[in-house]
Amino acid sequence: MNQNLQTTKLDPGSTKPGRAFFGKSLIQRQFADTMARWVVTAGGWIIIASILAILFVIVAEVYPLFKTPSVNLVSTFKAKSVPWSLGLDPYQDKAYTVENDGIRFYSLTDKIFESQPELAEWNSAQVTGVSPSLKNFPVLGLSDGRVYPVNIEFHLVYNSDSQRSIEPRLKAESSVQVRSDGSPVTLLTHIKNEKGYQIAAQSGPGKISLIQVRLKKTMMGTTRKTMSQDTITIPIEGKITAMVFDEAYDSLLLGTSFGQIFRIDLEDPFSPAKLIGATSKPGVSVDRLDFILGGYTLIVADSEKNVNSYQLQKSETGKFSLKKIYHFPSHNNPVQLFSFSLRNKGFLTGSKEIINLHYATTRETQIQIPAPDNSSFRAAMIAPKFDGILASDNSGNLYRWHMENPYPQISLAGLFGEIWYEGYEGPEYVWQSTGGSDEFESKFSLVPLIFGTLKGTLYAMLFAVPLALFASFYVSQFMKPDLKRIIKPTIEIMAALPSVVLGFFAALVIAPQVEILLPGIIIMPLVITALIVIALLAYEFFPGLRFLAKNGREIYLLIFITCVGGLLSVIVGSLIESSVLMGDHRIWLKEVFAVTYDQRNALVVGLAMGFAVIPIIFTIAEDSLSNVPEHLKASSLALGATPWQTALNVILPTASPGIFSAMMIGFGRAIGETMIVLMATGNTPVMEWSMFNGFRALSANIAVELPEAPEGGTLFRILFLAAFLLFIMTFAVNTVAELVRLRLRKRYQGL
């Protein structure tokens, strides 16, 4: 023993043989273990931190969408007199007010009165009515029976230091006499566009004076102005209480004290006025009629302080009618203020005690501004950039609020609920990220995208799960080991195929062939199953044929049967199409089921994405089945159970946690798939379960829309919200899978 110790001693100076060697080795092992533990722990924390960082970035981009709109009082100062109407430049530096004796300009920055331009032919008249305009073209009704259009412009001026200033300019148009008796004009409205402007003013009981000014450029580059004036008599009961031009259908709408709404066709203004709608109760008069941006949604305020939105609809016979869309919160006093946004479907209504900011599409009242103590509102308007509100009270005070409301169209109801959009017959789920023009807003319902994601995943799983699970069951339990060593790696290699290759193949090869061979593909599972059953019966009743399918090598016969069944299905499908399906299955689907066949549809996606999911499900399920302890299988066989009984009653329950995990991982893979869904579908956000229609998934939508989305814009943030939903869906699937797996494992751990 001493001899052995001396042999292992490496340090001659040591008093204890072998201590240096074993001590040094122990320290090294402890150091290596410690470093390995720290590296593994650090790697785990880095992964967790990375996922949380990604989630934080997504939430940070999404959060501004749901911030509560707010207003902040910026300035208050007193005007010369009580304004009838207000106007504002886009930068909120300068404002103008329409007051009894004309128009005045104020500096909102310096809170001072600046100027009162002299108006030609004013003749000491007083303002008795105003048709305001956010385009800075107010039309004044005067005490001597005239209407007086005024064009106001705000010019940007930069000094030598590149400092910006606003220079207001006023240009008065020619006034027009509308009341021959010289009585005041109190009710009027107007509309202006690039062709000129039109003014409608009440010129007497039941009489409307229509003034039309046309602008036309001559060959010399100058502008020629022509004016026409007509007086229309409206034989209606009650008084005319409100009027507004309808530019979309070239008409004039009139509201009466009896609650009726009439339409005058401006192409034939002398034809009888047509009744198109009425308030909720007889005798409830129409107080205001106003259109919001786009000119398709009409806001009606009545004498019961209700505020409702309507859409003017035209039938196939040319008859017009008003269809009620939404009801907004009522006021406690008559609604006398109105202003709409030049950027979206926002508008404000106000009475003397409060101003409400609404959003027409989502029916939300987003901001409420109560009147200051001991005063009441007289006029109000929304800033041109939808970033402020300017108002005045009955004492002549001007109030300017800064508004934080960058995403007014976004709400939970708008993202996940049915919305009644302009031009639609009723509430719908719609995704349309860009409008046809500035007047038509984008539509951001995420429901069609969530629906499309689940639809594509469902069809992929219907195709992939049976094939993958049956294949894993056969390979792990019945296939010969030499074949298994070939088949399993081959299937696993399928997972290495890039998604873009599968998507490209699906779009250019699978989709056209499926369209041609659809009847045969539909009956193919039935035909192949029938042939397999026939082969099984022959195998059982004719022992002499068993050489065709030796134990563990049945795959050869199954491949042959599948090929024969596929060919037979195509032939039979062609015969069925020519004899039963009107010669073209697409026409038959359209005529019989009213289903339109899209070449790139959910069936194609299911086939292509199924091939992407099969390797994942197969590999995990096969490993779970193969890793069941051998003693369980041996015990079952020793007790007299057949291999099939053992596989079903012992192996399968024991491996069920792993099989379920395989299915859930495949489900998560299908949910997040992008390129196959993007290339193999029509990418249309429709909500139909038909396998013959396309869809749009969340992941594909992000890939399509993100390159075109302005950073920080509404679409940009909604795409991050879509990514957040994908994260939540995947997290939920994995969590459920783990819980079920643990429950199954606990249930069958006694086997």
N, C-alpha and C positions, 0 to 999 in steps of 0.2 A: 504493500500500500504506500509506504514511504517512497519507494522507487517510482511509483506512478505519479505521486505528487511532485516529485522532483522533475519528472519529465515534462509536466504541464507548466512548470514555473518558467516565466519569461523574464522576470525581474530578479536578478541575483541578489540585489540589495534588500529585497523584501524579507521580513521575518516570518511572514505567513505565506507559504507557497500557494500560487494560484489566485491570490486575492486581487492582484492588479488586473489580471486578465478578466476575471468574472466581474469585478467592480466596474471596469471600463465598459464591458459589454452591456451591463445592466443600465448604465447611464446613457449609453447610445440608444438602447431600446426605448428607455423612458422618453428621451428627447424626440426620437422618431414618432413615438405614439402621441406625444403632446403636439408636435407639429402637424401630424396628420389630423388629429382631432380639431385643431384650430383651423386648418385649411378647409376641412369639410364643413365645419360650423360657419366659417366666414363665407364659403361658397353658397351655403343655404340661405344665410342672411342676405347676401347680395342678390340672389334670385328673388327673395321675398321683397326686398327693397326696390328692385327693378319693376316688379309687377305693381307694387303700391305707387311708384313714381309714375308709371304709365296711367294708372287709374287716377292719380291726382291731376295729371295734365288733362285727361279727358273731362273730369268733373269741373276743373277750372274753366275749360272752354264752354261747358254746358251751362254752368251756373248763371251767367248773365241773362240767359233766355228767360229765367223765371224770377228775376228781381222785380220787386213790386214797383210799379211806376210811381214817381214822386214829383212834386213841384216845390220850388223854393222861391219865395218872394225876393226879388232882386232890387227893385226900386219902386218908389212911390213919390209922385209929385202932382201938383195941381195944374189943370189946364185953365185956359182963359174963361171957358164956359163949359156947359154940359155937352159932351159929344153925342151926336147921333150915331156915328159909325167911326171905325178905326181902320188904319192901315199900317203896315210895318215892312221895313226892308228885310232882306234875307239874313242880314248880320245883326239885326235888332239894335242898330245904332240910332236910326231915325224912324220917326213915326209921323203919321198925319192923322188929323181928326177932322171930321165933318161936323161943324158947329152951326148954330143958327145963322150966322152972318158970313159963312164961307168955309174955307179950308185953311187949316193952320198946320205948320210943321214944328215938331219938337225934337230936341236931342235927348234920347233916352239915356245916353251915357252921362251927359252933363246935367240932366234933369232941368232943362230950361226951354222956354219958348224961343223959337228961332225966327220964324217969318210967317206972314200971311199974304200970299200972292194975290194980286188984284185980278179979279175975274171980269172979263169983258162982258158988257151988256148985263151986268148984275142988277142994276137999277134998284138998289136998296131992297131987293127981295129977301125973304127969309126961307130957310130950309124947313119943309114940312113933311118930308119923307125921303128915304134913301134906299136905293138898291145897292148894297155893298158888293164888293168884289175882291177876292184874294189876288186877282191879277192887277190890282191897283187901277181899276177903271170904274170908280163909283159913278152912279147916275143919281142926280139930286132932283127931288120933286120940290118945286118952289111955290111960294104963297100966291104968286100971280098966275098960276095955271100952266107953267112951263116945266119941261124936263131939261136938265142941264147935265150932259155927259162931260166928265173930266178925266183926262188921261194923266196919270202920275208915273214918273219914272225915277228910279234911284240909280245914280251913276257912281261907279267906283272911281276915285281920284287918288293918285299916289303922289306924294311930294318928293323932294330931292332925297330925303332920308328913307324912301320906300315905305313910308307910313301910310296906311290906308285911311281914307275918309269917304264918307257918303255924301253925295251932293244931290238933293232932291230937286226935281224939275216938274213943273205943272204946265199942261197944255189943255186949254178948254176947247171942247168941241162946240159946234153951233147948237144953241138951245132951240127947242121946238115947242110951240104952243099946242097943248093937248086939251085944255079946257077953255072953250070960247068965252065963258062967262068970267074968266079970271079967278075962279075959286081955287083953293089950294089943291095940289096934287099930293095925296097921302099914301096911295097904294100903287106901287110900280115894281117892275122887275126887268132884267135885261140879261143878255148873253153876248159874249164877244169871242170871236175866233179870227183866224187869219183872213177870212173873206170880208170881215166887217163886224157890225154889231146890230142887234135888234133890241128894241125897247117896247115894253107893253105897259101902259098906264091906264088906270081907270079914269075915264073922261066924263062919267056921269052914271046915274043909276042904270045898271045893266049894260053899260057901254065900255068898250075897251078900244083905246087908240093904239094901233100897231105902227111903229116907226122902224123902217129898215134902211140901214146905210150900208152900201156895198162899196168895197175897195177893189179897184182893178188897175193893174199895171199896164201902161201903154207901151207901144213899141219904142218910145224914146226913153223908157226907164222911169218915167214919172208915174205917180199914183193918181187915178181919177176916182172921185167920190160921187156916188149917186144916192139920192135919198127918196124914199117913198113913204107915204103915210096913209093909213086906212083906218076907218072907224067901224067897229063891229058891234052890233047889238046882240046881246045874249038874253034870249027870253027864258029866264030861269026864275024860280021862286027864291025869295030871300035876297040877301046881299052877297056880293062878291067880297070875300074876306081874305083870300090869299091867291097868289098866282106865281107860276114859275115856268120857264121855258124848258122843254124837253128836246135837247139837241139830238139825241139818238134817233128819235122818230119825227123830228121837225114839227113839233106841235107846241101848243100852249096849254098848260093845265090850270084849271080854276077851281078853287075851293069856295064853298058857300056857307052862309050862316045856318043852313039846314043840314049841314054835314055831307053834302054831295060833292063829288069831284068830277068835273067835266073836262073833256079834251077837245081842243080846236085844232083841226088840221091846217097847218100854215101853208100847205100847198094849195088849199082851197079854203081860205079863212072865212068865206061867206056861207059855207055849208053849215048846217045845224050842228051845234055843240053836242057831243056824244057823252052820255053818262058812263063812266068807267069804274066808279067805286064810291064808297061812302064810309063814314065813320061807324063805330060799333053800335051807336044808338041814334035813332031819329032825333033831330033837334040839337045834337052835339055838334057845334060848328067847327069848321076847319080854321085853326088859327094861323098855321104856317105850312107852306109847302116848299121843300128844298131838296135838291139832289146833292149827293156826295160825289167824290171824284169818280169819273167814268160816265156819269150821267145815266146809270141804270137802276140804282137804288134810290127810291124816293122816301124821304123822311116826312112824316105827317104828325103835326102836333095839333090837338083839339082843345076845345074849351073845358074839358074835364082834366086838363093838364097831362094827358097821356102822350107818349112819344112812341110811334110805331114805324117800322120800315116796311116798304112795299116794293114789289117789282112789277114794272109795266110789261105785260105780255101780249103778244100778237098771235092770234089764232091763224090757222090755215086759210080761213075765210076773210082775213083782214080785220077782224074785230079785236079791239083792244080792251084789256081789263087789268085791274090792279089785284095782285095777289099778296096777301099779308105774309110777311116773313117772320119778324121778331117784334116783341114788345119790350121796350126799355123802361127803366124805373121812372115813375111819374114824379112830377114836381108838385109842390104845395101851392104854387101860384101859376098864373098863365105863362106859357113858354113864349118869351119875346126875343131871345137871343139864339143865333145859329151861326156856325162857322164850320167849314170842312177843311180837311188837310189836303194839300197839294201833292202829298207823297204816298198816302195810303188811304184806307177806308175809315180812318178816324174822323170824328166830328164832335162838336160840342153843342149842347143845348143849355139854355140858361133862363132862369126866371130872376126876379129881383132879389131872391134870397140865396141862390146857389148856382154854380156853374158845374155841369157834369160833362166829363169827357168820355165818349163812348167809342167802341169799335164795332162797326156795322156787321162784319163777318162773323165774329165770335159772340156777339150779343153781350159783351162785357162792358160794364161801366168802370173804367179804370181809375179815374181821378175825380174827386169832388172838392170844389173850392167854395166854402161858404163866404157870403158877403161880410165885409168888415162891420163892426158894431155901428149901429145907428146910420147905416147907409144901405143902398140897394143898387144892384148892377143895372147899368143902362146899355152898355155895348161890350162886346167881347170878340176876340178873334184868335185863331191858331197861327203861330208863326209859320212862315213859308217852309222852313226846314223841319217842322214838327219838333222843335226843341224849346218852345216857349208859348206862353199865353199872355195876351195883352187885354186888359179890361178897363172899364171906367164905371164910375158910380154916379148917382144922381146929384152929387156935390161937385162934380167935375174933376175928381181925383183919378189919376191914371195909375194902374198897377201893372207891373211886369213880373211874371213868374218865369223862372228857368225850369224847363221840364226834362226829366230823365225818363225817357220811354223809347229806347232804341228798337225794341222788338214788340210793337203793340199787337201784331197779329199772332204771337205765340202764346199759347196757354195749353193747359192739359186738355181742355175741351177741344181745342183746335188740332192738337196732335193726335189725340186718341178717340175723339168723338166724331159723330156725323155733323157736318157743317153744310148749311144751305148757301152755296156760292152763287154769284150772279150768273144768270143764264141757265141755271139748272132747274129741273122740275121739282126737286125736293132735296132734303139733306142727304149727303153722300160722303163716303170716305174717298178722298182724292189726293193723289200725289202728282203735282205738276210744278216743278221747281222754277220754271220761268213762265211768265205770262206772254200773251200775244202782243201786248203793248203795255205802256206804263200805267194805263187806267185799269188793266186787269191784273189782279194780284196773284202772286204765287200761292200754291196750295201745298201744305206741308203735313198732310195726314200720314203718320207712320204705320197705320193699320194695314194698308195694302202691302207694305214692305215686310211687316212681320208675318202677314198671311202668306206672302210669297216664299219667305224663308221656311216656314213650317210646311208649306205645300211641297217644295222641292225636296226637303228632308224626308217627308213622308214617302214620296214615290221612290226615292233612292233607297230608303230602308226596306220598303216592300220588296224591292228587287234584290238587295244585297243580303239581308238577314237570313232568309231561307237557304240561299245558296251557300253562304259562308258557314252557317251552323251545321247544315247537313254534311258539307264537305269536311269540316273539322271533325265531326262525329265519325264519319267513315274512315278518314285518314288515321285518326288516333286509335280506333278500336278494331278495325277489320282489315285495313290495307297491309300488305306484306311490307316488312321493313325496308327491303331493297327499293321498292317503288316509293315508299314514303320519303326516302332520302332524295328522291328526284322531284316529287310533286310539291312537297312543302317549300323548298327553296324557290321553286318556280313561281308559286303563288306569292311568296313574300317579295320576290323581285318586282312584282306588279306595283308594289307600293312606291317603287322608285320612279315610276312614270310621272313626269311633270304634269300638273293640272292643266297647263296651257296646251299641252299636246293632246290630252284627252278632250279638252274643250274644242280644239281645232278639228280633231277627228269626228267628234259628235256633230259639229256644225256642218262640215263639208261631206261627210260620208254617212253617218248614221241617220241624220235628219232626212236627207232625200230618200234614202232607202226605206226608212220607216213609212214615209208618205206613200211610197209606191206599194209596199208589201203590208200595209196595215192590217187588212183582214186576216192574212196568214199569221201575223205576229200575235194578234188577239187570240186566235184559236190554238196557237203553238203549245202553250202549257197543257191544255187539255189533250191534245194529240200525243205529245211526248209521254204524259202520265199514262194515257191509255195503252201505249205501246209497251211501257215498262211493266204495267200490270199483266199484259198478255205474255210478255217474256217470263215474268215470275211464275205465272200459272203453268206455262210450258216447262219451265225449270222443275216445277214440283211434280207434274203428272207424267213427264217424259224424262226419266233418269238418264236416258241415253244422250240427251242434249246438254248434260251438265259439264261436258268438257269445254263448252263455249264460255263458261264463266267459272273458273276455278276460284276457290276460296282465297280471298285477299287480292284477286286480280279481276274483280267484276267491273272495274273501271273501263276496261277495254270494250266490253259489251255495252256498257252504258253510253260510252262515247259514240259507238256505232248506232245505237238506237236513237240517240239525240240527233245525230246528223240525218238519219232517215226520217225521223219525226219532223225536223225542221223543213226538209225538202217537201215532204208530204203536206205539211201545213201551208206552205207557199202555193202549192198546186191547188189544194182545196180552197184556199182563200181566194185565189184568182177566179175559180169557178163560182164561188158564192158571190163575189163582187159583180161578175158579169150577169148572173141570173137573178139575184135577189136584191142587190144594192144599187139598182138603176145604172149599172155600168161604171159608176164612179162613187166610191164610198164617201167622198167629200160632199158631193151633191146630196147623197142620201142622208148624211148627218145633218145637213142644213135643212132639208125638207122635212124630215121626220122629227128630229129632236131640237131644231133651231140652234145647232151647235156649229160654230165656225171652226174649221180645222186650220190651225197655224202650223207651218212646217217645223218651226222650232218651238217645241212645246214641253209640257211637263213629262210626257212619256220619254222623250229623248233625253231630258235631264236625268230622269230616273235610271235609264240604262247606262249613261255615261258616268254619272256620279256613283252609281252602284259599283262599277268597276274600280273606282277610287277607294271605296269604303270596304269592299270585300277583303282585301289583304289584311287590314287592321283587325277586323272582326275574326277572320279565320285564324290568324296567328295567335291572338290572345286566347281564343276559345280552345284551339288545339293544344296549346301549352297547358291550359287548365285541365283538360281531359287526360292528357298524357301524364300529368304530374300527380294524379290520384295514386296514393300508396298501393303498391303491388299486393300487399297482404290482404287488402279489401277484396280485390278481384279474385285472388287465390282462394280466399275463404268462401266467397260466393260460389265459385265453381266447385269447390270441395263439398259444398252442401247440396250439390245436384242441380244448380241453376245453369241454364244454357248461356252461352256467350251473349246472346241478345238480351236475355233477362238481366244478366249481370250489368250490361252496359246501360240499360234503361233504369233499373232500380237501384243500382249501387254507384256506378261511375257518374252518371248524369246528375243525380242530386248532390253528390259530393263536389262536383265541379261547377255547380250552378252559380256560386258567387262570381267565379271568374268569367263564366259565360255572360252573365248579366253585365259585368264590367265591360266586356268586349262590345256588347251591344250599345252601351251608353257612350263609350269612347268613339265608336263609329257614328253614333248620333251627333256627338259634339263635332266630329270631323265634317259631317255633312252640313251642319248648321253654318259653320264658318267657311265653307267652300266658296270661292270667288270666281275663278276663271272659267270653270265648267259652266256655272250658272250664267255668267256674263255672255259666253259665246254660244251656248246651246239653246238659249231662249230668245224670244222676241224682246225681252227686257221691258215688257209693258206692265205697269202696276195695276193689274186687274184683279178682282177678287172673285174668282170662280174655281170650283174644285175640279172642273173638267180636265182630264189629262191631255186634251187636245188643244188647250189654250196655254199661252205663255204666262209669265209672271215676272216680278222683279224682287230679288232678295235684298236684305239689308247690306250684305257684304258687297254684292255686285253694284248696288246703288252708290256705295261709298267710292268704289273704284271708278265709276262713271262720272259722278258729280264733283268729286273733290278737286280735280285739276281745274275746273271752271269756277269754283267757288271763291269769291273774294275773301281774303283773310279777315276774320272778325265780323263778317257779314252774317245774316240770318241763316243762309244755306250752309255756310261753313260750320256754324255751331250746331245746327241740326244734324249734320253728318257725324259730328262728334257724339251727339246724343244717340245716333244709330249705333255707333261703335260701343257706347256704354250699354245699350240694350243687348248687343251681341255678347258683351262681357257678362252681363247678368244672366242671360240665357245659358251660356256655357257653364258659368259657376253653379247655377241652379241644377243643371243636368248632372254635373259631376258630384255635387253634394248629395242629390237623391241617389245617384248610383252608389256612392260610398255607403250611405245609410242602408240601402237595400242589401248591398254586398255583405256588410257586417251582420245584418239580421239573418241572411241565408247561411252565412258561415257559422253563426251561433246555433242555428237550427239543425244543421247537418254535421256539426263537429263530433257528434257521438257515433257516427258511422265508422 
